[in-house]
Amino acid sequence: MSQSLLDTLTKFDKPSDYPAMEMIESLIRILASSVASAQVSRNTHTLCTAISRALDVCNQTSALITKSLTEDVWDSFLAYSKQIDPLEDYLLKLAVEVLDADYLEKSTSAVLNLDTWINDNWEAKRKTVDEAYHALYTDEKFTGAMKKEDVERDHKALRIHDDDTFLDELIRLFGSKVQDSSRLFGSRVWNTVKTFRDELKKSRDSLLTQANARDEEAVTYLTNIALVANGVAEVATKSTDPKSPQALNLRSNKVWKPTETLLKLVVKTDAESKAELKKEWDKWIQLLKDLTPEGIDVKRLKELLSYMRPSYFLQALELIKACRELVKKQAEDSSIALDDVKQAVEDVVTALTKIKSAKTNDDEAHSTLKTAATELQAILSDKSVELEGGKSLDKAVGDGKTTDMERFNRWEARIKANPSSEAKEIELTVNVSGITGVPSQVVKVGEKATLDIVLWKLSSLTELSSKKATMQKWRFKGGSDNSEMSLSQKVEGLTTVELVIA
């Protein structure tokens, strides 16, 4: 098993000579590269499987194009012409989903826009991945479509794994955030926060090891609690003014005490407790809304990126990233007027809306983007907001235009694009225990990849397919003490691990 994950997910039967397939192949490379280099920490197994299926459809489409050129009938032409547009659409949605996937775990928006935040940042994103997965496997336009019930059975196992892994990561992140900033909490509040941290893990263990049917509603509630708690902790511990009213409120027992009740109720299965859980959850959310100002809805910005043509994509992305930094800065610094930030975001939305229908490589559209960057840069400078790498927004958008045009010209010249970033790869030896007849496996992955990616690669082995239903109980062990290892651990520095099959 020496083939790397990136190779597996980009194994085209042969590079296509057809311009109609350029965008599809490019997007598959980008998605595969993002997953292989650990730029994605959510929906990993579902996403990997969806990309793998998209690769199969891509290869089938290319074969149909070739076949259509030698046929006297129109069968192959009709088949491939139906596949290209929906495949591009699903891959673009996934590419936008991948772009800001990791922002969620560290977001300060958890205490802003609480009515929509969870839906927009977790459930809606998960839904996008799930819909693409289902469509790629069941849509009859795609060659080799499967029965819906078979796809749903396989997807359920993937979804449970990804959701549980995400919950584990949220719990780990929360513990790390509050432990590193424990000095900011008063002793009584710190005791409450520590109790919440410990009970959060106990609740997770209780829900995910139930002997009876899995309670998805309870798992969703617990994930939502962990999500919001991470956002509250982010703002409470990383505010530029630790003594601001907002930061002090979010480090008080009036915020953290109610979590004790939430965690007691979330593990109960009777109808009365579930009704009480909803009531207490709504009260906690309302409390947080009352303690924090109304936030800024940036959902429209995210949607607009998916409409950008190749010659504007990176320029638009730089504007959106700058808006995100401005919103984050305002959440941390109450001296920045919320109305000013809202207006700045709205101005960028207006500019991007204007160019989404522009023709490819339109001078007026490029001018609109440049003007929007200059105006937003003035606000960033006034509010002392620094962008990644210390670049000015004007420079970032200018560089984005250069790259956009370079890529556009390469497309026009029919030059194949390479993956955006290939991580250095390492070989990891995996000794499999708990099942007979499975030899040690050598897995080749990027050095920044996680054990969760390794697990997905191993789960595709024929020898382990019969055990896939128990995958939630599979565990990695390693290190000098052969202790259990987190699926979020990077493989960098590892040479050998043990996979224990339950």
N, C-alpha and C positions, 0 to 999 in steps of 0.2 A: 504494500500500500504506500508506494513512494510518491505517487502523484500529489502535488500540492492542492490545497483547497481552491486557490485561485485558478489553477489549471482545470480542476474538476468543473467549476462553474463557468468556465469560458472555453470549454472544449468544443469549438465549432468543428463540424465535419470537414470544412475547408473555408478559408476566408471568402466571403461572397464577392462576386464581381458585379453585383447589381446595386446601383445607387439606392434603389427602393429599400434595401436592407441596412443601409448605413446607420441610420439613427437607432434601429433596434439593436444591432451589434454593439454600437457605442454605449448604449444605456446598460446593456447586460454587463459589459466590461466595468463600467462605473459602479454599478451595484455590487458586482462580485468583488471588486477591489475594496469598496467600503466595508463589506462584511469581513473579508479576509484580513484586512488591516485593523480590525477591531474598532472601527469608527461607529459601530452600532452595538448597543448593549441591550436592546429590547427586541422581542419578536424574532429572535435569532433563528430558531429552527424552522419556524413557519416561513420566514423570509428566504432562508437558504433553499428550502424546498420549492418555493415559488420561482426563485431564480433558475433553479435546476430545470423546472418544467418549462420556463420561458426559453431556455437554451434549446430544449428538445423541439419546441414549436418553431423556433427560429431555424433550426437545421431542417425541419420538415418543410418549412416555407421555401427555403432556398432550393431544396430538392424539387419541389413542385414547379418553381419558376423554370429550372433547367429542363424539367420534363415537358413543360408546356411549349417550349421552343421547338420540340421535335414531334409534337402530336398534331394530327389533323383535326382532332376534336378539341372542344373548349373545356373539358372537365378539369384539368389541372389549373388552367387559368382562373376559372371560377372559384376553385378552392383556395388558391393562394391570395387572390385579390380580396377575399373576404377576411383574411387573417391579419394582414399588415396593419390596418388602421387600429383595430381593437388591441392588438399586441403593443403597438407604440403607446396607446393611451394608458394601458395598465402599467407599463414600465415607467412612464413619466410620473405617474402617481406614486409609484414606489420610490423613484429617485427623489422626489420632493419629501416623501416620508423619511427617507434615510438622512436627508440633509441636516435636520435639526433634532434627530432622535434623542441625542444625549442631553439636550438642553433641559428636558423635563425634570430629570432627577435633581438638578441643581438650580431650578428656577425659583425666583422670588415671586413669581406671579401666582403662587398658590394662595397668597393672602390678598390677591386682587382679582376682581371679576370672578368671584367664587361660584356664581350661578352657572358659568360656562367653562370655567378653567379645566375641570376634570374631563368633561366631555371632549373639549377641543384638544387637550394635550395627552390624553391617554386613550379613552374609549374610541374617539373618532379616528385616531391614528391606527389603533389596533384594527378597527373596522376596515380601514383602507387596505391594510395588508391582507386581512382575511378575505375581503371581496375579490382582490386580485388573485389570491390563491385559488379560491373556488372557481372563478371564471376561467382561469388558465387550464384547470383540470376538467371542467364540465361543459364549457361552451362548445356546442357542436360545430362551430366554425373552425375550431382548432382540431387538427388531425390527432386521433388517439384519445378523444374525450372519454372520460370514465363515467360510470354510474354515480349519480348524486349521493346515494346512500354510502357507497364505498369511499368516496371523497370525504364525506362528513365524518365517517368513522376514523379515517386516518388523521383528518385535521383536528379532531377533538383531542387526540393524544398530543399532537404538536402544540395546540393552544394551551392545554393544561400545563405542559412543561414550560412554555415561554412565560405564562402568567406567574407560575410559581417561582421561576428564576428571577423575574422582575421584582416580585415581592421580597424575595431574599435580598436582592441588591438594595432595595429601598430601606430595609431594616438595617443592613450593614452600614449604609451611608448615614442614616440618622444617628446611629450609635457613634460613628466617627465624628460627625459634626458637633454633637453636644459634648462629647468627651474632650475634644480639643478646645472647647470654649467654656468648660465648666466653671471657670473663675468668674464668668459674667453673671452667673445665676446666684441668687441668695441661697443660703443653706437649705431652707425649707423648700424652695422651688426646685432646687437641684435634686433633693430627695424625691420629689414628685416626678421630675423628668426621668430620673434613673429608674423609678418604678415603672413608668410608662415604657421605657426602652426595654426593660426585662420582660414585662407582660406582653409587649408587642410580639416578641419572639415566641413566648409560650402560647399565645393565641394562634400564631402561625403554625406551630407544631401540632396544636390540638386540631385545627381545621384540616390540615393536610395529611393527617394520619388517622382520620376517622375510619372506623370499621365499616360503617354504613355508606350510603351514597354520598358523594361529595356535595357539599352545600355551596353552590356557586355564588348565591346571593351573599352569603357571609364572607366568602373569599373576596368578592368585589368590594364589600364594605371595608374589610380590613385593608385592602390595597388603597382605597380612597383615604382612609385614615392615615396610613403611612405616607401617602403622597402629600397630603396637606401638612402633616407634621414636618416633613422635610422642608417644605416651603417656609413654614413658620420659623423653623430653626435657622434656615438660611438668612432670613431677614433679621431675626432676633440676635444672631451672633456675628453677622458681617456688615451691619449698618455702619456707615461712615461716622455716624454720631451715636455711640452706644447708649447715650443718655437721652436720646430723643424720645418723645412720648410714645411713638410707635414701637421702638425697640424695647422700651421699658414695659409696655403693655404686653408685648409678645413674650417677655421673659417673666411674666407674673403667673401666679397660681390660678387666676381667673381664666386663663387660657388652658393651662395644663391639668388642673383638677378634673374638669369634665371628661378627660380622656380615660380616667379610671372607670367611669360608668360605661363608656363606649366599649371598652375592651371586655368588661364583664358580660355585657349583653351580646357581643358579636359571636361568642362561642355557644350561645344557647339556641336551641332549635324550635322551641314552642312558639306558637303564633303570637302570644301575648308579649313575649320578649322581643320578637322581631318588630312588632308594632312600636314598642318602647324604644328600640334601637333607632328606628327611623325618626322618631320624635326627638331623641337626644342628639342625633346627628344634625338634624335641622337646626336645633338650638345652638349647637357648637359653631356651625357655619355662620349663623346669624350673628353670634357673638364676635367672630372674627371680622365679619363685614362691618360691624359697628365700631370696631377698634381700628380699622384701617380705611384710608380714603378709597373712593371709587377708582378702579384701575383703568387701563387703556386696552381696548380690544384690538389686538394685532392680527386677528384671524384673517382679515381681508388681505393684509400684506402677504401672508403665507400662500393664500389662494392665488394671488396674482403672479407669483413666481412661476407657477406651472403653466401660465399662458405665454411666458416670454419666449420669443423666437431665439434661435441660437445666437444671432448677432447682437442680442441685447441681454442675454441671460446673466452673465457675470456682473455686468454693470448694475442690473436690477438687484442682484444678490447683495452687492456691497451696500446699496442704499437700505435694503431691508435689515442687514446686519447692523448698520449704524443706528437705525431706528430702535432696534432691540437693545443696543447698548444705552441709548438715551432713556428708554423706558426703565431699564434696570437701575440706572443712575438716579432717576427720579424716585424710584421705590426706596432707595437707600438714603436719599437726601431730601428731607421735607422742605428745604428752602427753595427747591426748584418748583416753579409753578406748574401744577398739573395741566392747566389749560394751555400753557405754552407747548408742552410736550404733545398734547393731543392734537394741536393745530399742526405741529411739525409732521406728525405721523400722517395726518389727513392730507397734507400737501404732497407727501410722497405717494400715497394711495392714488391721488388725482393724477399725478404724473405717470405712474405705471399703468393706470387704467387707460390713459390717453394713447399709450404706445402699444398696448396689447394687440390692437387691430392694425398696427402699422405694417407696411410691407417690409420684407427682410432687407436689412441694410439701408434704411431710409435716413438721410441726413437730418431731417427735421426731428426724427425720433431720437437720434443720438444727441442732438442739441437740447431736447427736452430733458434727457437724463443728466446732461452736464449742468444745466441750470438748476435742476433739483438738488444735485450734489453740492453746488456752490451755496445755495440757500440753506441747506441742512448743515453744512460745515460751519456756517456763521453761528448757528444755534449751538452746535457741539462745542465750539470754541468758547462761547459765552458761558456755557454751563460746565466747562472744564471736563468734558467727556473725551477720553482717549480711546482710540480704536486699536485693535490688535496690531502689534508690531510698530505702533507709534506713527503709522501713516496718516496723512490727511485724507479726508474722504475724496477730495478732488483727485488726489494722486491714485487712490484705490480704484475709483471709477475709471480714471484714465487708463490705468493698467488693465482693468477689466475689459475696456473697449479693445485694447490691443490684442488681448487673448481671445476675446469673442470673435474678432475679425480674422485672426490667424486660424482659428478652428473653422470658421465659416468658409474661408478660402480653401482650407484643406478638404472640407466636405465637397466643395465644388470641384476640386481637382481629383476627387475620388481617391484620396489618400487615407488609409486606415489609421484611426487614432489608437494609440496605445493606452492601456489603463492609466488612470490619473496618478496612482501612487502604489507601487508594489513594495511591500515591506520585505525586509531581509527575512529569508526563510530558515527555519531550523528543523531538524528531524527529532521527533519525540518517540521513544520506544514505550509502548503500552502493553503491559502484561495483564492478560485477562484471567480473572479467577471467578469461581462460582458457576462455571459452565465448562464442560469437557469438550475437547476437540477444537478449541480455538487457539491457534498459535499467537505468539507475540506479534503485535502490529507496529509498523513504523509509519508514523503520521508526519507528513510534511506540511507545516503551517507557518504563517508569518510570526516573527518573534514576539509581536505585540498581541497576538491572538489569545483568546481565553480558552480555558478547558471546556467551556460550553461548546465552542466551535469544534473542538476535538471530539466531543461527545456526539455531535451531529454527524461528523464524518464516520465515526465508528458505528453509529446506529444503522448506517446503510449497508453494513456487511451482511451477506447472506447468512453467515453462521449465527448472527445475533438477531435476525429478523423475527424469529419465533419468540424472542424474549422482549420485544419492543413494548408490549403492553405494560411491562414492569419497569420501564425506563425511569420513572420518577424515583425509584428506589436505587438506581445505579449510583455508585459513588466512586470518586477518585481518592486514592491514598498515595502519599509520598513523603519525601523529606527524610531527615535523619531518624525521626521517630515514627515514620510510617503513619502519620495522622491523616484524618479526613481533610480534603482540600475543597475550597469553595469553587463553584463553577465559574465564578467571575475572576479567578486568579489567572494572571498572565502566564504563558508557557515560557517566557523568557527566563533563562537560567536553569530550566529543567532539562533533564536528559532521559529520565525513566520515571514512569508512574504506574500505579496498579489500578485497573478498573475492576471494581467489585460488582458482579452481576447478582442482583437479589433473586 
